[in-house]
Amino acid sequence: MKTWLLLLFIATAGLLLAQTENPFGIIHHSSADVEGSLHLRWDDYSEGAGEIECLYNSNNGAWENAPTSIPNPGTMETLVPYSFGTKLRYRLRYSMEYMNESFALLHAAYWDADTFPPALNKTAFIGADPAGDSVMVYTPNLDLTESYMATTNQKIYLSIKNSSGNFPTMNSLTSYNIYLASITNIEAVIDSVTYAMVYSFNIPGVISSGLYKIGFDELTQMPTFARLGNIQSQVSGGALHMACNFSDLTADPDFGIWPNVSASLALMGVTMAIDIDMQTMEPTIGLGDYSTPGYVVFIDNYYQVAQNSLPVCAGNNWDAENSLLYISYDDADGDFPLIAQVKVAGDAWIEALPVEPLNPSHTLYYAYVPNSGSSPVFSYNFSDNGIDLVSGTWSPVSLEDESLVPASISCSMPNPLRCGHTIKITGLDSNACQVQLFNLKGQKVGNLFAGKSTSDALNIAWDGRLKGKILPSGVYFMRIENSGKVKTHRFVITK
């Protein structure tokens, strides 16, 4: 019977689907405003499907919750206090429901140095699990209630709590408890295989504490345990803490590439009961409970600058045909502007928007500026902290110069993309064109096209593969560049 193992993968199945609606857009930051607060903003792709928290800490201290708001539809924002010179970390946590199962989507809690056992207020809370909801075997020791995680570049930590606050491994000479922290690379899931840190009694020929690859034997209908290495484990403060080295996981070829494309793992606490038949010495395994599954994105979001560096801004282009003004914006600290506005002399200020929303700290900003006259003089104000303005004026060199008029690029393709299709891009000229693909973290995945288009349209037949491998399900961004024009197109791959 595969009941226990199927339950291990209930979360994975849901999380694989949830990846196509991953709510984690890239978190962008301003500099500290007049109140001494950073503005953190991100795109919210959850469409109200769950509750969201933004948490932060300074210099590896305890995590604190920052209230969130919605400045614009689809955008979330929070204000976090910041003192120049300190290292401020921030992360998101979503709690969601899928097929009547609760799970959490969260950024990992990062540390600068390995420490054991961890302080729970410095870890990431994954979720709470109802008491009394065991699957096959119930005792308070096997009834999980809470789970937490943390990481460094070398180790991964998982802590679990239960209803009793105790974690005995031996009940009698024939009865034992096993506590697991399952770790699944969801981009390399092999049927009936997962990985786990195991805390147990040393049962000769069966299991002992350590890091394991867990499979399933179809013949015996029992799980199999292949030991990969050692773990750290300790019960303290009513919780069981476990930690293992990433290198021990990645040494096994079935674990897959790490970091993977989405930099994510599925984590879950699991308990089991083992009874030994004294006549046959055969073990019988029953599933106790499993904790809230966590889809954890391993991105270390942090901000640390000694002082603010003001952005560098300059007039870039004027599209007279469409009344669009382009201003270049570049900030050495990666701060987006709290103030981004332009105007023509004598008119009111107009808000400017980033051409590349994925990278608002190093991009062009554009604004629709009507009634600009034949020889317009534009003014602009930008500020990364809402206090210090970078201001200037700019006039186009020549309205007759067609190189100053960026034609609009458009992209047509199925969304979501489930299999091979043709991507049609229009609005191009005969100069060099590049079509690049980025994941949700803004990391380049690969190139779809690099060369010159023979007409104003480009058709790309794409089967969802890069370098011979099919991309995993998820949210992606296509960036099209041609003669100084840029188009960013968001789409979803599903399988």
N, C-alpha and C positions, 0 to 999 in steps of 0.2 A: 504493500500500500504506500503510495507516494504522497499522502496527505500533508505530512510535515514539510516536504520539500516544495510542493506546490504552493503552500502558504508562504514559504520563503520568497517565492517569485510573484506573489500577488502584487506586491509593491513594485517590482521591476516592470511588470507588464503595464501597470498604470503609469509609471514614471516614463517609460519609453514613449507612451502616447502623450504624456504631459510635456515632454521635451519639445513637441511641435508647437506648444503654446507657452514656452518658457517665459515666465514673467520678468526675467532679469535682463533688462536693458543695461547698457553701460552706464555706470554712475558717474556723472560729471560734477565738478565742484567749482565754486567761485573762490575768490580770496576772502579773507575775513572782512565783514562789513563794519559799519560804525558801531554796532553792538558787540563786535568781536566774534561773530558767528560765520561759519562757512555755510553756503547754500549748496546742498546736495540735491541733484535732480536726476531722474531716470524715467524712461518710458515704461509705462505699466501695461503689460500685455495680458494680464490676468482677466481683464474684462469683468471685474467685480466677483470673480469666482472664489476668492478667499480673503482672509484678513492678512494685512501686511504690517511688519514692524521694521523700523530702521534702528540699528543699535550702533554704539560707538564706544571707544575707550581711548584713553591717553596714556602713552608710555607704558603699555602692557598692563594697565589697571583693569578694574572690574568693568564689565559691559553695562552700559546704561541705555535706556530707551529714549529715542527722540521722536516727538509727535510728528506725524506726517500731514501734509495738506495736498490739495490738487489745484495748482496755479492755472493749469490749462487742461482741457479734456485729454486724457491719455498720458498725462505727465504728473509725476509725484515729486514732492519736494519736502525737505526737512532742513531745519537750521540746527547746526551743531557748534557749540562753543569751541574756540580755538585760540591757543597762545602760540605765537611764532617760536619756532625752534623745537616744539614738542612733536612727537609722532602720533598722529591721530589715525586710528583705524575705524572703518565703518563697514557695515554689512547689512544685508536684507534677509528677512525671513517671512515666507508666506505659509500659512496653514490652509489646507484645501481639502476637499472631499472628492473622491472618485469611486464610483460603483460602491457607495456606502462604506468606503474605507477612508479613514483619515490619513493624510500624509503631509509632510512638510517639504517645502523647497527653500533652501537657505544657502547663504555663503558660509564657508568654513570660518571658524574662529582661529586666527593665526597667532602664533607666538614667535618671538625672536630666538628663544632658547628652549631646549627640551627640559622639562621638569616633571617629576612624578612623585606622588600622585597629584593630579591636577586639582586646583581649586575650582569648584563648579561655577562660581560667579565670573570666572575667566574663560569659560567654555561657551559653546553655542548650544542653547537648548533646542533639541530636535522636536520633542513633543511629549504630551501626557497621554497615558493609556488608561482606560477605565479599569477599576478593580473588579475582580471576579469574572473576567472574560476569557479565561483559559480555554484552550482548544480541546485537548484530550485528557490532560492530567491537571488537577488543581491542587495546589498547596499555596499558602501565602509566600513561600520562598520562591516559587516559580511564577508568581503573578507579577508581571512587570508593570510599573507605574510611570516612570519617567526615563528619558534618555538624553544624553549630551555628547558633544564631540568637540575636538580641537585638533590642530595640526601644526607641525613645523615642516620645513622642507625635507626632513629626514623621517619623521614619525607621524602616525595617525593614532589618535586617542578616542576611545569611546567609553562612556560611563553610563551605568544603568542603575535604577532603583527598583525595589520591589515592595510588596505590601508588608513584609515582615521587618525589613531593614537588616536582615541577615542573609548570608549566602553560603549555607552549608553545602558541601559537596558529597558527604556520605551520610545516608540515613540509617543504613545497617550494612551487614556484610554482603547483602544481595541487592541493595537499593542505593542508587546514586543520583545526584543532580548534576546537570551540565548547563553552563551559562555561556552563550555565544554572542559575539559581536560580528554580524555578517557584513561582508564588504564585497560589493558587486560592481565591476566595471561594465556599465550598461551598454557600452559600445562594443563589447567583446563577449557578450553573453553566449556561453556554450550550453547546450541543453543539459539540464540537471547538474550543473556545476556552479558552485559559488565558493567564496573564501570566508574564513571566520577566525577570529581570535577566540580561543576556547579556554574557559576556566573550569577545572574539574578535579576530581580525585584521580590519582594515578591508578587506573584499572589496567593491569598487565594484559597485553594483547588486544585491548579495546581502545583506550584513549588516555591521554594525560594533558595537562595544560600546555598550550602552544598555539602556533599559527598553522592552520590546516586548509587544504583544498578539499571541499566536501562534494562528493558525487553520489550517485545512486546505482545500486546493483540490481538490475532487472531480474536476475535469477533468484537472489535471496530476498528481494523486495526490502532491502535495508540500505541505509546510508553508508557510504564509505568515507574514511578519513585518511588523507595522505598528509603527513606532517611535513611542514615546510621550514619551520624555525621556531625560535623562542619568542615569548611575549613578556611584558611586564604586567603584573596583576597585583592588586591590593584592595582589600575591603576597608573602607574608612568613611566616617561620616554618614553611615547608612547607605552607601553606594559602593558598587563594584567598579573599579577602574581598570581598564586594560589598554595597552599600547603595543604597537609593533612597528617594525621598520618597513618603509616603502620598498627598500631594496629586496627584502625577503618575498614580497608580493610579486614584484616585477621580474624576479629571477625565474618564476614559473611561466613558461611560454603561453599557457592558456589564459593567463590574466589579461593579456593584451598590452597595447602600447599605453604608457603613462608618462606625462600627461596625455590624455586622449583629446580629441577635437573639442569637446565641450568642457574639458577640465572638470569632470564630474564623476562622482561615485554614488551608489545607493548604499545606505547604511541602515542597519536594523538590529536591535537586540532580540535574542531568541533564547528560550529555556527549554530543556528536555529532561525527562526522567528515564533512567536506565535500570532495568531489573534483570538480574542474572539468574538463570535457571541452574540450580546447583547440581542437577543430575547431568544436564547436557552442556553446561557452562556457556549456553548461548544467550546473548543479550537481547532484550526486547526494549525498543525505544519508543517513547510516547512524547508528543509535542506538548509542552506546557503552555507557553504564551509567546507572543511576539510584540515588540514595542512599535510605536508609531514609525513607519518607514520614513527615512529622510533622503531626499535627493539633494546632494551637497555639491555646490559649485566651488572648486578650489581656486579662488582668485583672492589675492591679498590686496584689498583696497586700503590704501593709506595715503596720508598727506603729511609732508614734513618739509617746511621751508623756513629759512632763518628770517627772511623779510619778504615783503611783496615786491615782485617785479612787474612793472606796468606793461600792458600789452603794446605791441607795435602795430599801428594801423596806417593805411594809405588807400587813396582812391585807386580803383583797379580797372573799372570798365563802366561804360554807359551804353545801354541798349535803348537807343532812341525810339526804335520801332515799337517796343513793348513798354517803354517808360520804366525800365528796370536799372537801378543803380547798384553797382557791386563795389564793396569795400573789403580789402584784405585785413584779416585780424590774426595775430599770432601772439600767443602768451607763453613765455618761457616756463612758467610754473604749471601750465596746463589748465589755467583758470578760464572758465567761460565768462562772458560779460553779463553783469547785472543790468547795465545800461548799454543798449545798442540802438542808436537812433541816427537818422539822417534827415536832411531837409534841403530845399532849394531856398535861396535868399528870400526872406519876407514871408515864408509859409510856416506852418506848424511842423513840429518834429514828428517823424514817422518811424515806427518800430522796424528795425532790420532783423532778418532771420538768417540762420546759418544755411549755406548751400549744402553742407555735409553735417546733418544732425548727429552722426556718429562721432564727429570730431569737432565740436563747436569751439575749441580753443586754438585750432590751427586751420582756418578755412576762410572762404569768402563769405561775407554777409550781403544780403540783397534786400532791396525795398522797392516797392512800386511808388514812383514819384511823378505824379501827373502834372500837367501844365508847367513844364520846366523851361519853356521858351527856346529860342534858337541857340543861345550861347549860355547854358546854365552854369551857375557856380553853386556847387553843393557843399554843405557843411555836415560834419559828422561828430558825434560824441560817443565814446566807448569807455566803459569802466568795469574792471573786474571785481571791484569791491563796493561800488555804489557811492564812493567818496571822491576818489581821484579820477578826474576826467582826462582822457586822451582825446583832444579835439583837433580839428583841422578843416581845411577847405580844399576843394579839388574841382578842376574843370577838365572836361574831355579835350584831348588834343585836336581831334577832328571828327565831326559828326559824319563826314563823308567816308571815313576809313572803315570799310566793312569788317576789318579784323577786330574792331571794337564792339561788334554786334554779335553776341553769342546766340546762335540759333538754338531753339529748344530741342533737347534730346528726349526721346520717349522710348519706353521699353514695354513690349507686349509679350506676355508669357502666362501659362496656366499658374494659378496660385490658389491652393497648394499644388506643388509639383509632385506627382506620384510616380512618374516613369519618364522615359525619354520624350522630349518635345523640342520644338523649334522656338528659339528666343529671337524675336524680331526687334531690332533697334533702328530707329529712324532719327533724322535730324543731324546726320553726320556730314562731314566734308571729306575730301580726299587726303587729308593729312593723317598722321599717325593716330591710331585708335587703340585703346587698351581697355579690356573688360576683365576686372578682377573680382574675386569672390572673398568675402569676409564672414567670419562667424559672429555670433552674438556678442562676443567680447571685443570685437573690433580687430581680431587677429586675422591676417591674410591666410586664406586656405589654398588659393591657387589662382592661375590665370585661365580664363575661358577663351580669350582672343588677344593677340598682339600683332599689329600690322596696319595696313591701310585698307580702307573700304573702297571698293570700286564704284560705289554709287552712294547716294545719301541714305541708303538702308543697308543693314547688315543682318543676315540670317545665320544664327548659330544653332546647329543641331547638337543637342546635348542629352546624354543618357543618364545624367546624375553622377558620373564618375569623374574623378580626378586622380591622375597617376595610376589608373587602372583599378581604383577602389571606389565603390559606391559610397557616397557621403551619408552619414547617419541622419536620421530624422532630426529636424530642428529648424530654427529660424536663421536665415542667412541674409546678407546684404550684397547686392551686385553694384559695383562702382564702375561707371563708364566715363572715360576721359577721352576728349577729342578737341584739339586746338584750344585748350584752355577752358573748355566747357566741361562740366562735371554733372553727372546724374547718379543719384543713389536710389536703388530700387530694393525694397524689402520683400522677401518671399519666404515660404515655408516648404520644406521637403517632408513628405510623409511616405510611409511604406505600407 
